[in-house]
Amino acid sequence: MQLSMLLRAVSALLVASVASAVPTDVSTQDVYVPPVTAPLGGAIWKVGSLQTVTWDTTNPPKLIVNKIGTILLRKANLTTPVVLADGFNILNGKQTVIVPWVVDGDDYQIVRT
């Protein structure tokens, strides 16, 4: 009986030490998703050209969890695996990309994560 009480006490101490190791400020950080401002609907990009994707960074929160961004292409409701850019700071508000080859006549959207 005493061994089981000792094991419970040790388990409680381990749980308490793991819980105290978790940073407390994580709950105060925000996922920031500023809206894309360009390109807008109807824009036509030539394959192989350099284009600039922009987004509004007017009012970012102070503590941002996701400062490093990725730009992808979306076709209809599916995000494609095509990565136009990644590893940039989203607070820059813009990123230059090279337009990849896509099927003529298909409509795509920019997704910034």
Number of C-alpha atoms within 10 A of each C-alpha: 5 7 8 9 10 11 11 12 12 12 12 11 12 12 11 11 11 9 11 10 8 9 8 9 8 11 8 10 13 14 12 18 17 18 13 17 12 15 16 12 10 8 10 10 13 12 12 11 10 13 15 12 21 20 19 17 17 9 8 15 12 9 14 16 14 14 16 13 16 16 19 18 18 16 12 11 8 10 14 13 9 11 13 19 16 16 10 15 14 24 17 12 17 18 19 12 17 15 15 16 9 11 8 7 6 8 14 21 17 18 17 20 15
